[in-house]
Amino acid sequence: MELRYLRYFVAVAQTQHFTRAAEMLGMSQPPLSQQIRRLEQEVGTPLFYRQTRGVELTEAGEAFYEDACQIIALSDAAMEKAKGIARGINGKLYLGVTSSNAFHSQIFSALRQFQQRYPQVALYQKEDNMATLMQELEEGLIDVAFVRLPCENSKMFNLKLIDEEPMVLALHRSHPLAAKTDISLNELQQTPLVIFPPQVAPGLYELVYNACLRAGIDMENQQQASQFSSSLSMVAAGFGFAIVPQSMACFSHPQVTFHRMAEQTLKTDVALAWRKFERSPAVKRFIENF
């Protein structure tokens, strides 16, 4: 059974008249009547009572009408969905966000704007460390990832820089230097460093580690945190000081203060990463909005 037969049938059922239905469909009345006859032959029973001034649905026609309307609606919806996916305005996107980017307001503002502009694209977000996200991106488990540079694995993907962000110092408010705005790393030689694990952001970890070595920080006495966010909780508990992206200064805790680094040497790039030769229209549409 051809879909056009169902459309002809529904038009006649709604207008209760062959001539008016033909006008609505943009065709002449005789071919329409012929198509309805063929449909009734295929179904095996009359669908209309023919009367002098129009038509009425038979009992079988009424049942057929309900199903025909649903089939047409599903067909139209499927067509629009396919067209939307082809244009990148419909579908699903799986996003990865590194824990170090979890406080970056620009990322989440952009996600919100994209969602408002393309409400038919469902966004699924997960937060994890850099190593895990890079692996999942490579394996196709996620479509894009917001990462921190430098990162050696990032060379495997396309990258779009979003922001260059300085690193800042986080101290316990009782620290002798907590009243200063700018603090040099070498002023913290007697304070233990609370540092994130290498897998959270390998390239950034190396930058922080080497900068602390040059400043004379005792790296044998460092305290290991599980994530950037937990490093701030450890600072609040008095474990030592931490070096974190500036966006994490929004972390509100009465026992933690944030300070610029006097050297201004530690910076990190926030980037959007996606697979090379990506074919998904939704991914391409998403990238265009950053």
Stockholm file with secondary structure:
# STOCKHOLM 1.0

chainA/1-290         MELRYLRYFVAVAQTQHFTRAAEMLGMSQPPLSQQIRRLEQEVGTPLFYRQTRGVELTEAGEAFYEDACQIIALSDAAMEKAKGIARGINGKLYLGVTSSNAFHSQIFSALRQFQQRYPQVALYQKEDNMATLMQELEEGLIDVAFVRLPCENSKMFNLKLIDEEPMVLALHRSHPLAAKTDISLNELQQTPLVIFPPQVAPGLYELVYNACLRAGIDMENQQQASQFSSSLSMVAAGFGFAIVPQSMACFSHPQVTFHRMAEQTLKTDVALAWRKFERSPAVKRFIENF
#=GR chainA/1-290 SS CCHHHHHHHHHHHHHTCHHHHHHHHTSCHHHHHHHHHHHHHHHTSCCEEEETTEEEECHHHHHHHHHHHHHHHHHHHHHHHHHHHHHTSSEEEEEEEEGGGTTCHHHHHHHHHHHHHCTTEEEEEEEECHHHHHHHHHHTSSSEEEEEESCGGGGGEEEEEEEEEEEEEEEETTSTTTTCSEECGGGGTTSCEEECCGGGSHHHHHHHHHHHHHTTCCGGGCEECSSHHHHHHHHHTTSCEEEEEGGGGGCCCTTEEEEEETTCCCEEEEEEEEETTCCCHHHHHHHHTC
#=GC SS_cons         CCHHHHHHHHHHHHHTCHHHHHHHHTSCHHHHHHHHHHHHHHHTSCCEEEETTEEEECHHHHHHHHHHHHHHHHHHHHHHHHHHHHHTSSEEEEEEEEGGGTTCHHHHHHHHHHHHHCTTEEEEEEEECHHHHHHHHHHTSSSEEEEEESCGGGGGEEEEEEEEEEEEEEEETTSTTTTCSEECGGGGTTSCEEECCGGGSHHHHHHHHHHHHHTTCCGGGCEECSSHHHHHHHHHTTSCEEEEEGGGGGCCCTTEEEEEETTCCCEEEEEEEEETTCCCHHHHHHHHTC
//
